[in-house]
Amino acid sequence: RENSSENILSSAKRLLLHEGRLMLAESTRLLDVYLFLFEDFLLITKIKRNKKKYGGSDTSLTPVCPSLTPELQSFIREGGFCTVLDQPIPLDRLILKNVEPV
């Protein structure tokens, strides 16, 4: 749902508990995703790689937020970005199950 009056990631009261990369099984294919676990919801983003080459520009000079993990900082410097895959999942509606590796 689109809500232009509030940015869900900008709340000063929201605490990021964990973030990391994961492979998500979606029917017949695997998606490369990056998860952000906040204290009140789980945000799943799809990892995208920029296919354009910027001639002669030094991507190491791209400003990156220092609070991001080194893995995500490196990915962004290489021209990658994350797009939100679906609505954030409230933790009170999330059910976790252990599954055997496929």
N, C-alpha and C positions, 0 to 999 in steps of 0.2 A: 504494500500500500504506500502510495506516495504522500509524504507529509512535508511540505516546503517550509512550515513554520518552525521545525525543530530538526537539528542534525543529531541523529542518534549517537554518533561517535564523539560529539563535542561536549558532553556533560562532564563537568568537573567532578561530579560525585560518582561517576561510573568508574569502576576499577577493572583493569585488564588483568585477568588471572593467568592466562596462558595463550600462546599463539604458536602456530606451526603448520607445516606442510603435511598433506595427506593425499592418498589416492582414494577417490570416491567411486564405488561401483554403482554405475547407473545403467540398468538393464543390460545391454550387450557391450558397453564400453566403459573404460576407466577415465575419470576426470582428474586432472591435477588441480587440487584445491588448496587454499590457505585458510585455516580456521582462526577465529578470534574468539576466545572464551572470556566473556565478561561475567561479572558477578550476578547478572540478572538475565543474560541471554547468550546464545551461541550464534555467531555470524559466520556464514560460509561464503567464501569468495572464490571465484574462478580465476586461475592464474593465466594471464595472457602475455604473450611475448610480442614485442613490437618488431615487425619484420622489416621496417624501413631502416636503412643504414644512413646515419647522419654523417655526410662526408666531412672528414677532418675535425669533427668536434670531439672534445675530450669528455667522455661520459663520466670520468672520475670526478669531474667538477660539478656534477649535478647535485644540487642541495638535497639532502635526505634527512628526515627527522631522526635525531640521535636516539630516541627512545625505542626505535624499531630494532628487531633482532639483526645481527650482522648478516644472516642469510637473506632477509627481506631487503635490507639496505643494498646489498650486492645485486640482487635481482632488479631493483628499481634503477640502479645505476646503469645496468645493461639494457635499459629501455623497457623493462617489463612493468606490468601493472596488474592490479586486482580489481575485478568487478563483482558486485554483490550478486550471488547466484539466486537467492530467494530471500523472502522476508526473514528477519532474525527470529530464532526459535527461543521463546521464553523458557528458562530452565525449569519452571514449575510444570511445563508441559512436555518436557523431554524425558524419554525413557531410554536407558542404556542397557544393552545386552551384550554379553560375551558371545562371539561367534568363532567358529573354527576357520582357519585360513583356507581359502579356496584353492 
